[in-house]
Amino acid sequence: MATTTKQQNSFDFNAYNVLMNTAGTGLRLVLAKNLLQDAGSTMARFRNPLAMETLELCDHIEDIRNKNKILAAKAIQASGDVDNAHIDTRASNSGDTLPDATM
């Protein structure tokens, strides 16, 4: 007797793939960080020695994300399109300094 499985997940992978094809760097970094946090938490729960390394990667991703926000803000300032800038700079006040975006 063959068993059948009933699909209970309504997640649309096609729509997700379309979204990811046009997704910006910020969204991709957020998703990567979230996945790594989940993986790190699972590893920690099972006392995997790589859990701490995995969770430290989340900090590095957050640093990259903040630097990316700074670069985006500098690029918008350089282009003069400040009126259309929709950048969340809350996390970019960490004191990080980056080379000029025009270099």
N, C-alpha and C positions, 0 to 999 in steps of 0.2 A: 504494500500500500504506500503510495507516494504521499509525502507531506507537502503542503503548500504553505508558503509564508505570506502573510498579509502585510502590505506596506503600511506602516503607521507614521512614517516621517513625511511631512509635506514640504520639506526643504527643496527648493528649486535650484539644483546645481547649475543648470543652464543659465539662469538669471544671475547667479553668483559669479559664474565664469565671465559673463558679459560685463558685469560690474567691475570685476578685477582687471579686465583688459583695459579699462579706462581709469582705474583707481590711481590716485596720486600717491606719492611717496609716503605722506603722513599716514594715510589709511593703512597702507601695507605694513608700515612699521608698528602701528598700533596692534594690528592683527597678529603680527609675528611675536610681539611682546606678550600678548594675551595667551597665545599658544604655548610659548615657552614657560610662562608662569604656571599654566595648568600642568604642563609636563613636569616642571620642577616640583610642584606641590605633590604630584603623584609619586615622583621619585623619593621625595622626603618621607612620605607616608610609609613607603616600603624600605626605608633606610638605604637607598641607593647612594653609593659614594659620589655619584656625579650630580646629585641634587643641588648642592651648593654652587657648583660651576654653572649649572643651567640657570639658576636664579640670578647669578651674577651677570649672566648675559642680558637679562632683562634690564639691569642698570645701564649696561653699555648701549642697549637699544634706545633707552630713554635719553641718554646723552646725545646720541646721534640724532634723535628726533628734535631735541632742543636746538642743536646746532643747525639742523635743516631749517627750522623756523627762523633762525637768525639770518641765514643765507637768503631765504625767501623774502624776508622783510627788506634786506639790503638790495636785492634785485628789484623789488617793487619801487623802492625809493630811487634807485638809479634810473628806472624807466619813467619815473614821474607819474605813474598810475596809482597814486596814493588813494584817490577817491574810490577805486574799485578793489582796494586791498581788504581782504577778509582773513586776516591772519591772527591767530590766537597767540599772543606773545607772553602770556602769563608765565609759562615755564621757561622762557628765554631770559629771564632776569637773574640767571645764576651767576652772572659775571664772566661767562665764557666770552672770549674774544676770538674772532676768526679772521683769517686774512680777507682782504677786500674781495668782494664777489667778482670784481672785474679782472682780477689777476688770473 
